Structure formats: structure tokens, C-alpha cells
Amino acid sequence: MIFTVLTLFPDFFSTPLKTSIIGRAIQNKKIKVNLVNIRDFAIGKHKVTDDTPYGGGKGMVMKPEPIIKAIEDIKQKDNKAFIILLSPKGRKFTQEVAEEFSKKSHLVLICGHYEGVDTRVEYFVDDEISIGDFILTGGEAAALCIIDTVARLIPEVVGKPESIKEESFSDGLLEYPQYTRPREYVGIKVPEVLLSGHHKNIARWRRYQSILRTLLLRPDLLLKAKLTEEDKKILREICEKILK
């Protein structure tokens, strides 16, 4: 899979893209990340990429020409490239969206800066994405977030594919508690069921804890989660205990 990032600050990505799972995925050619400097498509001696907004206002706005020229250049080379503008008004990035994007062959991520991007750029993109209701200094951190999340879903990027299926949000719920050695630390013991070797009991305990955590910490997720009849039974057990 190919990721192309349109940015004014390609150096922002130099260390993160060499690190950990993503670094190995690039090295092993499971994914490819292209960094395109928007300034390379700017015109004039000084390669200006921003200007004051019409109608007045504070700050500067990224000019449309360099970004659109960069998009057109990419599209000429790969007409399957899926263009994404990183924007606070875009649809929220979720695990479900990540899975959707993992089926694309080429994602192009446009990093905004300053007070935003000239609105005319929106006519040349396939999607607008926000990673959350907060303000970043630029879209670079958001682009890294999306690359990391989507790349993990590409075959052979993560060592154990089954671990992805058990992670938080993979089935709409938070993940169950995890323990490792030692069996007791600072007075806190590993639950006995995890030491029992009884796989069916362990599986049910983990599912129970996953549903409990979600109910207590992110009840909004339960409204969208696809619960089995057994899940619903567990949820009723939990609610009955809470109401007692």
C-alpha cells in the first residue's frame, strides 16, 4: 500500500517513519510512504504557499494552486489515488474508517497549516477527515496517526494478525484487562481465572471485562456495537449487579 503525504514540513516525518512497526513495514516493503513538499509546486522566485484571506481576518491561508497542482501530478501517475484533506470539519477518523482506508491501494493525505486551506482545494479531494475535536498546529500529526492506524491493518505489518482482532475498537468495544508476570505486584494479583488454563472460562471472563469496561468508560460505544446474544446476557448480568 502507498501513502503519499502533501506537506510543507517533510522533515516532521523523518524519525517517526523509521521507528518501530511502521519503520519495519517500510523497510520490508509492506507499505511505502512518499513525502511531497507542497512548496515544490508553488510558483515564483520565493515559492510562496500562503496568503492573506479575502474579507480580512487573522492569520494566513494556504494557497490553492500548489496543492491542486500536486494532486494533479499524483493523479496523472496513479488515477486510483484516493485524496484526503485533513480538516477539522471532516468526518471523524475511527477504526471503522481505518479499515475502509486499508482496502485502498494509495492514500494521499493533505496536511493543512496556518488558518487552513483555500476552500477550492475541496473540489479536488475524495474525502475530508478529522482525527478529533481539537486543534493541531498542522496536519502532519494527524497524517502520522492515520498512517499508523491504517498500516497496522495491512497483511504482515503486525507480527500476529490475531492480535489485531482482539484490540480495542476492533469489534466496537474496549479491550479487556491485560496481565503479565509477576503474578503479584504492589499487592495486586493476577485474576485466578487467567491462571486456570480453562480457555472457555478465560474467554468469557475477557468478554465480560470488555463489556464492563465499555459500559463504565465509553457507554456510547455500546449503542453502536454489534452484540451477540451471549454479549447481551453478560450485559444484563453486569447491569443487575450494578443495580443491586
C-alpha positions as CSV (number, residue, x, y, z in Angstrom):
1,M,0.0,0.0,0.0
2,I,1.2,3.5,-0.8
3,F,0.8,6.6,1.4
4,T,1.6,10.0,0.0
5,V,1.7,13.0,2.3
6,L,1.5,16.5,0.9
7,T,3.1,18.8,3.5
8,L,5.1,22.0,4.0
9,F,7.3,20.2,6.5
10,P,8.5,16.8,5.3
11,D,11.2,16.7,8.0
12,F,8.4,16.3,10.5
13,F,8.2,12.6,9.4
14,S,11.9,11.7,9.3
15,T,12.2,10.0,12.7
16,P,8.6,8.5,13.1
17,L,8.7,6.7,9.8
18,K,12.0,5.0,10.7
19,T,10.7,3.8,14.1
20,S,9.0,0.6,15.4
21,I,6.4,-1.3,13.4
22,I,6.0,1.4,10.8
23,G,9.7,1.6,10.2
24,R,10.0,-2.1,9.7
25,A,6.9,-2.2,7.4
26,I,8.6,0.4,5.2
27,Q,11.9,-1.4,5.3
28,N,10.3,-4.7,4.4
29,K,8.3,-3.0,1.6
30,K,4.9,-3.9,3.1
31,I,4.0,-0.2,2.8
32,K,5.5,2.8,1.0
33,V,5.4,6.4,2.2
34,N,6.1,9.3,-0.2
35,L,6.6,12.8,1.2
36,V,5.8,15.5,-1.2
37,N,6.8,19.1,-0.4
38,I,3.9,21.4,-1.4
39,R,6.4,24.2,-1.9
40,D,7.8,22.3,-4.9
41,F,4.6,23.1,-6.7
42,A,4.5,26.8,-5.8
43,I,5.2,29.4,-8.4
44,G,7.5,32.4,-8.3
45,K,11.0,33.0,-7.0
46,H,10.1,32.6,-3.3
47,K,7.7,29.6,-3.7
48,V,5.0,31.3,-1.6
49,T,2.4,28.8,-0.4
50,D,0.2,31.1,1.8
51,D,-1.6,34.4,1.6
52,T,-3.9,36.7,3.5
53,P,-7.6,35.7,3.4
54,Y,-10.1,37.7,1.3
55,G,-12.5,39.6,3.5
56,G,-9.9,40.1,6.2
57,G,-9.1,38.1,9.3
58,K,-6.1,36.9,11.3
59,G,-3.5,34.6,10.1
60,M,-2.7,33.2,6.6
61,V,-4.4,30.7,4.4
62,M,-2.7,28.1,2.2
63,K,-3.0,28.9,-1.5
64,P,-4.9,26.6,-3.8
65,E,-2.5,26.4,-6.7
66,P,0.4,24.4,-5.2
67,I,-1.9,21.9,-3.5
68,I,-4.1,21.3,-6.6
69,K,-1.0,21.0,-8.9
70,A,0.4,18.4,-6.5
71,I,-2.8,16.5,-6.6
72,E,-3.0,16.6,-10.4
73,D,0.6,15.4,-10.6
74,I,-0.2,12.4,-8.4
75,K,-3.4,11.6,-10.3
76,Q,-1.5,11.6,-13.6
77,K,0.8,8.9,-12.2
78,D,-1.9,6.9,-10.4
79,N,-5.6,7.6,-11.1
80,K,-6.6,5.2,-8.2
81,A,-5.0,7.5,-5.7
82,F,-7.6,8.4,-3.0
83,I,-7.2,12.1,-2.0
84,I,-7.9,13.0,1.7
85,L,-7.9,16.5,3.1
86,L,-7.1,16.6,6.8
87,S,-9.6,19.1,8.1
88,P,-11.4,19.9,11.4
89,K,-14.7,19.8,9.6
90,G,-14.1,16.3,8.1
91,R,-15.8,13.1,9.2
92,K,-14.3,11.7,12.3
93,F,-11.5,9.1,11.9
94,T,-12.4,5.8,13.6
95,Q,-11.3,2.2,13.5
96,E,-14.1,1.6,11.0
97,V,-12.8,4.3,8.7
98,A,-9.2,2.9,9.1
99,E,-10.5,-0.5,7.9
100,E,-12.2,1.2,5.0
101,F,-9.0,3.0,4.0
102,S,-6.9,-0.2,4.4
103,K,-8.7,-1.5,1.3
104,K,-7.4,1.3,-0.9
105,S,-4.2,0.9,-2.8
106,H,-3.0,4.5,-2.5
107,L,-3.9,7.2,0.1
108,V,-2.9,10.8,-0.3
109,L,-3.0,12.9,2.9
110,I,-3.0,16.7,2.6
111,C,-1.7,18.5,5.6
112,G,-3.2,21.9,6.3
113,H,-1.4,24.7,8.1
114,Y,-1.8,28.3,9.3
115,E,-5.6,29.2,9.3
116,G,-6.4,26.4,6.9
117,V,-6.6,25.7,3.2
118,D,-8.3,27.6,0.4
119,T,-11.8,26.1,0.1
120,R,-11.3,25.5,-3.7
121,V,-9.0,22.6,-2.8
122,E,-12.0,20.7,-1.5
123,Y,-13.3,20.3,-5.1
124,F,-10.3,18.1,-5.9
125,V,-10.4,15.7,-2.9
126,D,-12.3,12.4,-2.3
127,D,-12.8,12.8,1.4
128,E,-12.2,15.1,4.4
129,I,-11.1,13.6,7.7
130,S,-10.7,14.9,11.2
131,I,-8.9,12.9,13.9
132,G,-10.8,14.6,16.7
133,D,-12.4,17.8,18.1
134,F,-9.2,19.6,18.9
135,I,-6.7,22.0,17.2
136,L,-3.3,21.0,15.9
137,T,-0.5,23.3,14.6
138,G,-0.8,21.4,11.3
139,G,-2.0,18.3,9.7
140,E,1.3,16.4,10.0
141,A,0.5,14.8,13.3
142,A,-2.9,13.8,12.0
143,A,-1.3,12.2,8.9
144,L,1.0,10.2,11.1
145,C,-1.9,9.0,13.1
146,I,-3.8,7.8,10.0
147,I,-0.7,6.1,8.5
148,D,0.0,4.3,11.8
149,T,-3.6,3.1,12.2
150,V,-4.2,2.1,8.6
151,A,-0.8,0.4,8.1
152,R,-1.4,-1.9,11.0
153,L,-4.3,-3.4,9.1
154,I,-2.1,-4.3,6.1
155,P,-1.2,-8.0,6.0
156,E,2.2,-8.9,7.5
157,V,2.7,-5.4,9.0
158,V,1.9,-6.6,12.5
159,G,3.6,-9.8,13.7
160,K,0.5,-11.6,14.9
161,P,-2.7,-10.9,12.9
162,E,-4.9,-12.4,15.5
163,S,-3.8,-9.7,18.0
164,I,-5.5,-7.0,15.8
165,K,-8.8,-8.8,16.1
166,E,-8.7,-8.5,19.9
167,E,-7.7,-4.9,20.2
168,S,-9.9,-2.1,21.5
169,F,-12.5,-0.9,18.9
170,S,-11.9,-3.9,16.6
171,D,-15.4,-5.1,17.5
172,G,-16.8,-1.8,18.8
173,L,-15.8,-2.5,22.4
174,L,-12.8,-1.6,24.6
175,E,-10.2,-4.3,25.2
176,Y,-10.2,-6.5,28.3
177,P,-7.6,-6.0,31.0
178,Q,-4.1,-7.5,30.3
179,Y,-1.6,-9.0,32.8
180,T,1.8,-10.5,32.6
181,R,4.5,-11.6,35.1
182,P,4.9,-11.3,38.1
183,R,1.7,-12.9,39.4
184,E,1.5,-10.3,42.2
185,Y,2.9,-6.8,42.2
186,V,2.3,-3.9,44.6
187,G,-0.3,-6.1,46.3
188,I,-2.3,-6.6,43.1
189,K,-2.8,-10.2,41.9
190,V,-3.5,-11.6,38.5
191,P,-7.1,-12.8,38.4
192,E,-7.2,-16.6,39.2
193,V,-9.2,-17.4,36.0
194,L,-6.2,-16.3,33.9
195,L,-4.1,-18.9,35.7
196,S,-6.6,-21.7,35.4
197,G,-5.8,-22.9,31.8
198,H,-9.5,-23.2,31.2
199,H,-9.8,-21.5,27.8
200,K,-13.6,-21.2,27.8
201,N,-13.7,-19.6,31.2
202,I,-10.9,-17.2,30.2
203,A,-12.7,-16.2,27.0
204,R,-15.9,-15.5,28.9
205,W,-14.1,-13.5,31.6
206,R,-12.3,-11.4,29.0
207,R,-15.6,-10.7,27.2
208,Y,-17.3,-9.8,30.5
209,Q,-14.5,-7.4,31.3
210,S,-14.5,-5.9,27.8
211,I,-18.2,-5.2,28.1
212,L,-17.9,-3.9,31.7
213,R,-15.1,-1.5,30.7
214,T,-17.0,-0.2,27.8
215,L,-20.1,0.3,29.9
216,L,-18.2,2.2,32.5
217,L,-15.8,4.2,30.4
218,R,-17.3,4.5,26.9
219,P,-21.1,3.7,27.1
220,D,-21.6,5.5,23.8
221,L,-19.8,2.6,22.1
222,L,-22.4,0.1,23.2
223,L,-25.0,1.9,21.2
224,K,-23.1,1.0,18.0
225,A,-21.5,-2.3,19.0
226,K,-22.8,-5.5,17.4
227,L,-23.5,-7.6,20.4
228,T,-24.2,-11.3,20.3
229,E,-26.9,-12.9,22.4
230,E,-24.2,-14.0,24.8
231,D,-22.9,-10.4,25.0
232,K,-26.4,-9.2,25.8
233,K,-26.7,-11.8,28.5
234,I,-23.4,-10.6,30.0
235,L,-24.6,-7.0,29.8
236,R,-27.7,-7.9,31.7
237,E,-25.6,-9.6,34.4
238,I,-23.5,-6.5,34.8
239,C,-26.5,-4.2,35.0
240,E,-28.2,-6.4,37.6
241,K,-25.1,-6.3,39.7
242,I,-24.8,-2.5,39.4
243,L,-28.4,-2.0,40.3
244,K,-28.2,-4.2,43.4
